[in-house]
């Protein structure tokens, strides 16, 4: 019987290698999970019975807030939309709702 002498990775090197591999995979896994979750949620919006208030930012540079607000208001039975035309993505952080 042949024997092979395999040296294990030193713990620090193993942790570094695992971390680099997971970090490289994370964006792909996160995007796939996000798309799956969004599709699942979108299929069930028609069943929401609660009153919903959607706050949309007119100057949101990260997300299409106004378009999404229109889409949600067409799918949710009891939805009210309030547009903040002069606010951006950080709508809830700037104190404009007071």
N, CA, C and O atoms as a MOPAC input file, in Angstrom:
PM7 MOZYME 1SCF
protein

 N      0.84500 1    -1.16400 1     0.00000 1
 C      0.00000 1     0.00000 1     0.00000 1
 C      0.89700 1     1.23500 1     0.00000 1
 O      1.85000 1     1.32900 1     0.77300 1
 N      0.56800 1     2.19000 1    -0.89300 1
 C      1.34800 1     3.42400 1    -1.01100 1
 C      0.87500 1     4.42000 1     0.02600 1
 O     -0.31400 1     4.48700 1     0.33600 1
 N      1.78800 1     5.18200 1     0.55300 1
 C      1.45500 1     6.20400 1     1.54100 1
 C      1.89500 1     7.55300 1     1.00600 1
 O      2.95900 1     7.67700 1     0.40000 1
 N      1.08100 1     8.54400 1     1.23100 1
 C      1.39900 1     9.89300 1     0.79800 1
 C      1.43600 1    10.77500 1     2.03200 1
 O      0.53300 1    10.73400 1     2.86800 1
 N      2.46800 1    11.55800 1     2.13500 1
 C      2.59600 1    12.47100 1     3.24800 1
 C      2.01900 1    13.82400 1     2.83500 1
 O      2.63600 1    14.54800 1     2.05300 1
 N      0.84900 1    14.16600 1     3.35100 1
 C      0.18400 1    15.42200 1     3.01100 1
 C      0.28500 1    16.36500 1     4.20300 1
 O     -0.17300 1    16.05400 1     5.30300 1
 N      0.87700 1    17.49300 1     3.96900 1
 C      1.01800 1    18.49800 1     5.02200 1
 C     -0.25500 1    19.34800 1     5.06000 1
 O     -0.65000 1    19.89200 1     4.02900 1
 N     -0.89300 1    19.47400 1     6.19900 1
 C     -2.08000 1    20.34000 1     6.27300 1
 C     -1.68400 1    21.81000 1     6.17900 1
 O     -0.57000 1    22.20200 1     6.52700 1
 N     -2.63600 1    22.61000 1     5.69600 1
 C     -2.41200 1    24.05800 1     5.67700 1
 C     -2.24500 1    24.54700 1     7.10600 1
 O     -2.92900 1    24.06500 1     8.00800 1
 N     -1.35100 1    25.49400 1     7.32100 1
 C     -1.32800 1    26.14400 1     8.64200 1
 C     -2.67600 1    26.82700 1     8.87100 1
 O     -3.26700 1    27.32500 1     7.91300 1
 N     -3.18000 1    26.86700 1    10.10000 1
 C     -4.50800 1    27.43800 1    10.36400 1
 C     -4.70500 1    28.84100 1     9.79600 1
 O     -5.76000 1    29.11900 1     9.22700 1
 N     -3.74100 1    29.71500 1     9.93100 1
 C     -3.89400 1    31.08900 1     9.42300 1
 C     -4.05100 1    31.09500 1     7.91100 1
 O     -4.86600 1    31.84300 1     7.37100 1
 N     -3.27300 1    30.26600 1     7.22800 1
 C     -3.36100 1    30.19800 1     5.76200 1
 C     -4.70200 1    29.61100 1     5.33100 1
 O     -5.28300 1    30.05800 1     4.34200 1
 N     -5.19900 1    28.61200 1     6.06600 1
 C     -6.48800 1    28.00600 1     5.72800 1
 C     -7.62200 1    29.01500 1     5.88900 1
 O     -8.50300 1    29.11700 1     5.03500 1
 N     -7.58800 1    29.75500 1     6.98700 1
 C     -8.62400 1    30.77100 1     7.22500 1
 C     -8.57300 1    31.83400 1     6.13500 1
 O     -9.61700 1    32.24000 1     5.62300 1
 N     -7.38900 1    32.28500 1     5.77500 1
 C     -7.24100 1    33.29300 1     4.72600 1
 C     -7.77100 1    32.76900 1     3.39100 1
 O     -8.47300 1    33.48100 1     2.67200 1
 N     -7.43400 1    31.52700 1     3.06500 1
 C     -7.88200 1    30.92700 1     1.80500 1
 C     -9.40600 1    30.79100 1     1.77100 1
 O    -10.03500 1    31.12300 1     0.76700 1
 N     -9.99500 1    30.30800 1     2.85600 1
 C    -11.46000 1    30.19500 1     2.92100 1
 C    -12.12600 1    31.55800 1     2.80800 1
 O    -13.12500 1    31.71300 1     2.10500 1
 N    -11.57400 1    32.53600 1     3.49300 1
 C    -12.12800 1    33.88000 1     3.46100 1
 C    -12.10300 1    34.46000 1     2.05000 1
 O    -13.08300 1    35.05500 1     1.60500 1
 N    -10.99600 1    34.28900 1     1.35400 1
 C    -10.88600 1    34.81100 1    -0.01500 1
 C    -11.87000 1    34.11800 1    -0.94300 1
 O    -12.49400 1    34.77000 1    -1.78100 1
 N    -12.01800 1    32.80100 1    -0.80600 1
 C    -12.94800 1    32.06800 1    -1.65800 1
 C    -14.39300 1    32.47600 1    -1.39500 1
 O    -15.16500 1    32.66700 1    -2.33500 1
 N    -14.76300 1    32.61100 1    -0.12400 1
 C    -16.12900 1    33.01000 1     0.21000 1
 C    -16.41300 1    34.44200 1    -0.21900 1
 O    -17.50500 1    34.75000 1    -0.69700 1
 N    -15.43100 1    35.30900 1    -0.04700 1
 C    -15.60200 1    36.70400 1    -0.45500 1
 C    -15.82500 1    36.80400 1    -1.95700 1
 O    -16.61300 1    37.63400 1    -2.41000 1
 N    -15.14900 1    35.97500 1    -2.72800 1
 C    -15.31900 1    35.98100 1    -4.18400 1
 C    -16.69600 1    35.45700 1    -4.58400 1
 O    -17.26900 1    35.92300 1    -5.56800 1
 N    -17.23100 1    34.49800 1    -3.83900 1
 C    -18.52400 1    33.90100 1    -4.17300 1
 C    -19.71700 1    34.71700 1    -3.67700 1
 O    -20.80000 1    34.64900 1    -4.25800 1
 N    -19.52600 1    35.47600 1    -2.62200 1
 C    -20.63300 1    36.15800 1    -1.96400 1
 C    -21.47900 1    37.04400 1    -2.88100 1
 O    -22.70500 1    36.94600 1    -2.82500 1
 N    -20.89400 1    37.90300 1    -3.71900 1
 C    -21.75100 1    38.73700 1    -4.58200 1
 C    -22.64700 1    37.90900 1    -5.50100 1
 O    -23.79500 1    38.28500 1    -5.73900 1
 N    -22.15100 1    36.80400 1    -6.01400 1
 C    -22.93700 1    35.96800 1    -6.91500 1
 C    -24.07100 1    35.26900 1    -6.16700 1
 O    -25.19600 1    35.19400 1    -6.66200 1
 N    -23.77000 1    34.76100 1    -4.97800 1
 C    -24.79600 1    34.10200 1    -4.17800 1
 C    -25.84100 1    35.09800 1    -3.69800 1
 O    -27.03700 1    34.80600 1    -3.72700 1
 N    -25.39800 1    36.27400 1    -3.25700 1
 C    -26.32500 1    37.28800 1    -2.75600 1
 C    -27.28300 1    37.74400 1    -3.84600 1
 O    -28.48100 1    37.87800 1    -3.59800 1
 N    -26.77400 1    37.98100 1    -5.04100 1
 C    -27.62400 1    38.42300 1    -6.14400 1
 C    -28.62700 1    37.34500 1    -6.53000 1
 O    -29.78900 1    37.64600 1    -6.80300 1
 N    -28.18900 1    36.09800 1    -6.55400 1
 C    -29.08800 1    34.99600 1    -6.89200 1
 C    -30.19000 1    34.86100 1    -5.84800 1
 O    -31.35500 1    34.67100 1    -6.19700 1
 N    -29.82900 1    34.95600 1    -4.57500 1
 C    -30.82500 1    34.87500 1    -3.50700 1
 C    -31.78300 1    36.06000 1    -3.54300 1
 O    -32.98300 1    35.89400 1    -3.32500 1
 N    -31.26600 1    37.24800 1    -3.81500 1
 C    -32.09500 1    38.44000 1    -3.89200 1
 C    -33.11500 1    38.33100 1    -5.02400 1
 O    -34.28700 1    38.65900 1    -4.84000 1
 N    -32.67800 1    37.87700 1    -6.17800 1
 C    -33.59300 1    37.71500 1    -7.31500 1
 C    -34.67600 1    36.68700 1    -7.00400 1
 O    -35.84400 1    36.88900 1    -7.33400 1
 N    -34.28900 1    35.60300 1    -6.37800 1
 C    -35.24400 1    34.56300 1    -6.01700 1
 C    -36.26400 1    35.06700 1    -5.00300 1
 O    -37.46000 1    34.81700 1    -5.14600 1
 N    -35.79700 1    35.77000 1    -3.99000 1
 C    -36.69400 1    36.31500 1    -2.95900 1
 C    -37.63900 1    37.36300 1    -3.54300 1
 O    -38.81900 1    37.39500 1    -3.19300 1
 N    -37.13000 1    38.21800 1    -4.42800 1
 C    -37.96700 1    39.24800 1    -5.05000 1
 C    -39.05700 1    38.61900 1    -5.90800 1
 O    -40.20700 1    39.05700 1    -5.87200 1
 N    -38.70600 1    37.60800 1    -6.66900 1
 C    -39.70300 1    36.92500 1    -7.50700 1
 C    -40.77800 1    36.28800 1    -6.63200 1
 O    -41.96700 1    36.36600 1    -6.94300 1
 N    -40.36100 1    35.66600 1    -5.55200 1
 C    -41.30000 1    35.02700 1    -4.62100 1
 C    -42.25000 1    36.06800 1    -4.00900 1
 O    -43.46000 1    35.84700 1    -3.95300 1
 N    -41.70900 1    37.18400 1    -3.55800 1
 C    -42.53000 1    38.23500 1    -2.94300 1
 C    -43.47200 1    38.87700 1    -3.95700 1
 O    -44.63500 1    39.13400 1    -3.64400 1
 N    -42.98700 1    39.13500 1    -5.15600 1
 C    -43.81800 1    39.78500 1    -6.17900 1
 C    -45.03300 1    38.94500 1    -6.54400 1
 O    -46.09400 1    39.49000 1    -6.85000 1
 N    -44.89100 1    37.63500 1    -6.51500 1
 C    -46.01600 1    36.75600 1    -6.84000 1
 C    -47.10400 1    36.78600 1    -5.77500 1
 O    -48.22400 1    36.34200 1    -6.02700 1
 N    -46.79600 1    37.29800 1    -4.59700 1
 C    -47.74600 1    37.27800 1    -3.49300 1
 C    -48.25400 1    38.66000 1    -3.07500 1
 O    -48.99700 1    38.77300 1    -2.10000 1
 N    -47.86700 1    39.69600 1    -3.79000 1
 C    -48.30800 1    41.04300 1    -3.42600 1
 C    -49.82300 1    41.19700 1    -3.49000 1
 O    -50.40100 1    41.94600 1    -2.70300 1
 N    -50.46400 1    40.50600 1    -4.40400 1
 C    -51.91600 1    40.62000 1    -4.54800 1
 C    -52.66600 1    40.17000 1    -3.29200 1
 O    -53.81200 1    40.56700 1    -3.08000 1
 N    -52.02700 1    39.34600 1    -2.46400 1
 C    -52.68100 1    38.81100 1    -1.27300 1
 C    -52.58200 1    39.73600 1    -0.06400 1
 O    -53.21300 1    39.46500 1     0.95700 1
 N    -51.82000 1    40.80700 1    -0.14600 1
 C    -51.65500 1    41.72000 1     0.98700 1
 C    -52.96300 1    42.47400 1     1.21200 1
 O    -53.47600 1    43.13400 1     0.30800 1
 N    -53.49600 1    42.36600 1     2.42800 1
 C    -54.75700 1    43.02600 1     2.77600 1
 C    -54.53600 1    44.29000 1     3.60600 1
 O    -55.43400 1    45.12800 1     3.69700 1
 N    -53.38200 1    44.43800 1     4.19800 1
 C    -53.10200 1    45.56300 1     5.08600 1
 C    -52.98200 1    46.86600 1     4.31200 1
 O    -52.67700 1    46.87000 1     3.12000 1
 N    -53.22800 1    47.97600 1     5.01000 1
 C    -53.00600 1    49.28700 1     4.42800 1
 C    -51.50200 1    49.51700 1     4.32100 1
 O    -50.75900 1    49.24900 1     5.26600 1
 N    -51.06200 1    50.00800 1     3.17900 1
 C    -49.63000 1    50.17800 1     2.91600 1
 C    -49.35700 1    51.63100 1     2.53900 1
 O    -50.05600 1    52.20900 1     1.70700 1
 N    -48.33400 1    52.21200 1     3.16000 1
 C    -47.88400 1    53.54900 1     2.80500 1
 C    -46.50900 1    53.41900 1     2.16700 1
 O    -45.57700 1    52.91100 1     2.79000 1
 N    -46.38200 1    53.87600 1     0.92900 1
 C    -45.11000 1    53.82900 1     0.20600 1
 C    -44.57900 1    55.25300 1     0.10100 1
 O    -45.26700 1    56.14900 1    -0.38800 1
 N    -43.34200 1    55.45200 1     0.56500 1
 C    -42.67900 1    56.74500 1     0.47100 1
 C    -41.68500 1    56.68800 1    -0.67600 1
 O    -40.79700 1    55.83600 1    -0.69100 1
 N    -41.83200 1    57.59100 1    -1.63400 1
 C    -40.97100 1    57.58800 1    -2.82000 1
 C    -40.15900 1    58.87100 1    -2.89000 1
 O    -40.66400 1    59.96200 1    -2.62700 1
 N    -38.90100 1    58.71900 1    -3.24500 1
 C    -37.98300 1    59.86100 1    -3.36600 1
 C    -37.85400 1    60.26700 1    -4.82200 1
 O    -37.61800 1    59.42900 1    -5.69200 1
 N    -38.01000 1    61.54600 1    -5.08000 1
 C    -37.91500 1    62.04500 1    -6.44800 1
 C    -36.49900 1    62.13300 1    -6.97900 1
 O    -36.28900 1    62.10700 1    -8.19200 1
 N    -35.52900 1    62.23800 1    -6.09400 1
 C    -34.13200 1    62.37300 1    -6.52400 1
 C    -33.27900 1    61.20800 1    -6.03000 1
 O    -32.11800 1    61.39200 1    -5.66500 1
 N    -33.85700 1    60.01700 1    -6.02000 1
 C    -33.13900 1    58.82200 1    -5.58300 1
 C    -32.19500 1    58.37500 1    -6.69400 1
 O    -32.64000 1    57.98200 1    -7.77300 1
 N    -30.89700 1    58.43500 1    -6.43000 1
 C    -29.90600 1    58.05000 1    -7.43300 1
 C    -29.52400 1    56.57500 1    -7.36100 1
 O    -28.76200 1    56.09100 1    -8.19800 1
 N    -30.04600 1    55.86300 1    -6.37200 1
 C    -29.70000 1    54.45300 1    -6.20800 1
 C    -30.79700 1    53.51800 1    -6.69500 1
 O    -30.50900 1    52.44900 1    -7.23500 1
 N    -32.04500 1    53.91000 1    -6.51000 1
 C    -33.18400 1    53.06700 1    -6.87500 1
 C    -34.22900 1    53.91100 1    -7.60300 1
 O    -34.32600 1    55.11900 1    -7.38500 1
 N    -35.00000 1    53.26800 1    -8.46100 1
 C    -36.08500 1    53.99500 1    -9.13900 1
 C    -37.31100 1    54.09500 1    -8.23100 1
 O    -38.32900 1    53.45300 1    -8.49000 1
 N    -37.21900 1    54.88400 1    -7.18700 1
 C    -38.25200 1    54.94800 1    -6.15100 1
 C    -39.63900 1    55.28300 1    -6.68600 1
 O    -40.61800 1    54.62900 1    -6.32400 1
 N    -39.73100 1    56.28500 1    -7.53200 1
 C    -41.05000 1    56.68900 1    -8.03700 1
 C    -41.67200 1    55.61500 1    -8.91800 1
 O    -42.87000 1    55.35100 1    -8.82600 1
 N    -40.87100 1    55.00300 1    -9.76300 1
 C    -41.37800 1    53.91700 1   -10.61700 1
 C    -41.82000 1    52.72200 1    -9.77400 1
 O    -42.85600 1    52.11100 1   -10.04000 1
 N    -41.03500 1    52.40300 1    -8.77200 1
 C    -41.37900 1    51.28300 1    -7.89400 1
 C    -42.63500 1    51.58500 1    -7.09300 1
 O    -43.44700 1    50.69100 1    -6.85600 1
 N    -42.80200 1    52.82800 1    -6.67400 1
 C    -44.00900 1    53.21500 1    -5.95000 1
 C    -45.24900 1    53.05000 1    -6.83500 1
 O    -46.28800 1    52.57900 1    -6.37300 1
 N    -45.13300 1    53.43600 1    -8.09000 1
 C    -46.25300 1    53.25200 1    -9.03000 1
 C    -46.56400 1    51.78200 1    -9.22100 1
 O    -47.72800 1    51.38200 1    -9.23900 1
 N    -45.52500 1    50.98300 1    -9.36400 1
 C    -45.71500 1    49.54300 1    -9.55900 1
 C    -46.40700 1    48.92500 1    -8.34100 1
 O    -47.35500 1    48.15200 1    -8.48100 1
 N    -45.92600 1    49.27300 1    -7.15500 1
 C    -46.52000 1    48.71900 1    -5.93900 1
 C    -47.96000 1    49.16600 1    -5.75300 1
 O    -48.80700 1    48.37600 1    -5.33500 1
 N    -48.24400 1    50.42300 1    -6.05900 1
 C    -49.61700 1    50.91700 1    -5.87900 1
 C    -50.58900 1    50.23200 1    -6.84400 1
 O    -51.78100 1    50.12300 1    -6.55600 1
 N    -50.08000 1    49.77700 1    -7.97700 1
 C    -50.96100 1    49.06100 1    -8.90800 1
 C    -51.18800 1    47.60700 1    -8.48700 1
 O    -52.16300 1    46.98700 1    -8.91400 1
 N    -50.30200 1    47.05800 1    -7.65800 1
 C    -50.41000 1    45.66100 1    -7.24800 1
 C    -51.03400 1    45.47500 1    -5.86200 1
 O    -51.63600 1    44.43800 1    -5.58300 1
 N    -50.89000 1    46.47300 1    -5.00700 1
 C    -51.41200 1    46.37700 1    -3.64400 1
 C    -52.79600 1    47.01300 1    -3.58000 1
 O    -53.00100 1    48.12800 1    -4.06000 1
 N    -53.73000 1    46.30200 1    -2.99300 1
 C    -55.12300 1    46.74400 1    -2.98100 1
 C    -55.35400 1    48.02100 1    -2.19000 1
 O    -56.16400 1    48.85600 1    -2.59100 1
 N    -54.66800 1    48.18100 1    -1.09500 1
 C    -54.91700 1    49.29800 1    -0.18700 1
 C    -53.62100 1    50.07900 1     0.02100 1
 O    -53.07200 1    50.10700 1     1.12200 1
 N    -53.14200 1    50.70800 1    -1.04400 1
 C    -51.82900 1    51.34400 1    -1.02800 1
 C    -51.94300 1    52.84700 1    -1.27100 1
 O    -52.64600 1    53.29500 1    -2.17700 1
 N    -51.24300 1    53.60600 1    -0.44800 1
 C    -51.14100 1    55.05300 1    -0.64100 1
 C    -49.68500 1    55.38800 1    -0.89000 1
 O    -48.79500 1    54.84500 1    -0.23600 1
 N    -49.44100 1    56.27800 1    -1.83000 1
 C    -48.07700 1    56.68000 1    -2.17700 1
 C    -47.90300 1    58.14900 1    -1.82000 1
 O    -48.75800 1    58.97900 1    -2.12800 1
 N    -46.80100 1    58.45600 1    -1.17600 1
 C    -46.44500 1    59.85300 1    -0.90500 1
 C    -45.08600 1    60.10500 1    -1.55000 1
 O    -44.09800 1    59.45400 1    -1.20700 1
 N    -45.04200 1    61.05000 1    -2.48400 1
 C    -43.80300 1    61.38100 1    -3.19000 1
 C    -43.11700 1    62.58000 1    -2.53900 1
 O    -43.75200 1    63.58500 1    -2.22000 1
 N    -41.82700 1    62.44900 1    -2.35600 1
 C    -40.98400 1    63.52800 1    -1.85000 1
 C    -40.06100 1    63.92400 1    -3.00100 1
 O    -38.96700 1    63.38000 1    -3.14600 1
 N    -40.51100 1    64.86900 1    -3.81100 1
 C    -39.81600 1    65.19500 1    -5.06100 1
 C    -38.40400 1    65.74900 1    -4.88100 1
 O    -37.57100 1    65.60200 1    -5.77500 1
 N    -38.12400 1    66.37800 1    -3.75000 1
 C    -36.81800 1    67.00900 1    -3.54600 1
 C    -35.85200 1    66.19800 1    -2.68700 1
 O    -34.78400 1    66.69000 1    -2.32200 1
 N    -36.21900 1    64.96100 1    -2.36400 1
 C    -35.37100 1    64.14700 1    -1.50700 1
 C    -34.76100 1    62.98300 1    -2.27200 1
 O    -35.28400 1    62.54700 1    -3.29700 1
 N    -33.64600 1    62.49400 1    -1.75300 1
 C    -32.94100 1    61.39100 1    -2.38800 1
 C    -33.14200 1    60.07700 1    -1.65600 1
 O    -34.15700 1    59.86000 1    -0.99400 1
 N    -32.14700 1    59.20200 1    -1.79000 1
 C    -32.22400 1    57.84600 1    -1.26600 1
 C    -32.30900 1    57.80200 1     0.26300 1
 O    -32.85300 1    56.84900 1     0.82000 1
 N    -31.79100 1    58.79800 1     0.93100 1
 C    -31.77400 1    58.80900 1     2.39500 1
 C    -32.97900 1    59.57000 1     2.96500 1
 O    -32.85500 1    60.30100 1     3.94700 1
 N    -34.08100 1    59.39500 1     2.36700 1
 C    -35.32500 1    60.08100 1     2.71300 1
 C    -35.62300 1    60.05200 1     4.21300 1
 O    -35.95600 1    61.08500 1     4.79400 1
 N    -35.51100 1    58.90900 1     4.83300 1
 C    -35.86700 1    58.79000 1     6.24400 1
 C    -34.79800 1    59.31800 1     7.19400 1
 O    -35.03900 1    59.43100 1     8.39600 1
 N    -33.63300 1    59.63700 1     6.67000 1
 C    -32.54200 1    60.09900 1     7.52000 1
 C    -32.41200 1    61.62600 1     7.58300 1
 O    -31.69200 1    62.14300 1     8.43700 1
 N    -33.08600 1    62.33900 1     6.70900 1
 C    -32.86700 1    63.78700 1     6.61400 1
 C    -33.89300 1    64.62100 1     7.37800 1
 O    -33.80400 1    65.84900 1     7.37000 1
 N    -34.86100 1    63.98900 1     8.03700 1
 C    -35.81300 1    64.73200 1     8.84100 1
 C    -36.88300 1    65.44300 1     8.04600 1
 O    -37.54400 1    66.33600 1     8.57700 1
 N    -37.07600 1    65.08100 1     6.79300 1
 C    -38.07200 1    65.78500 1     5.96800 1
 C    -39.48300 1    65.32100 1     6.26700 1
 O    -40.44100 1    65.93300 1     5.79600 1
 N    -39.63400 1    64.26400 1     7.03200 1
 C    -40.98200 1    63.75000 1     7.32300 1
 C    -41.61200 1    64.42200 1     8.52400 1
 O    -42.78700 1    64.19300 1     8.81200 1
 N    -40.85200 1    65.25300 1     9.23600 1
 C    -41.36200 1    65.88600 1    10.45100 1
 C    -42.22900 1    67.07200 1    10.10400 1
 O    -42.75300 1    67.73800 1    10.99800 1

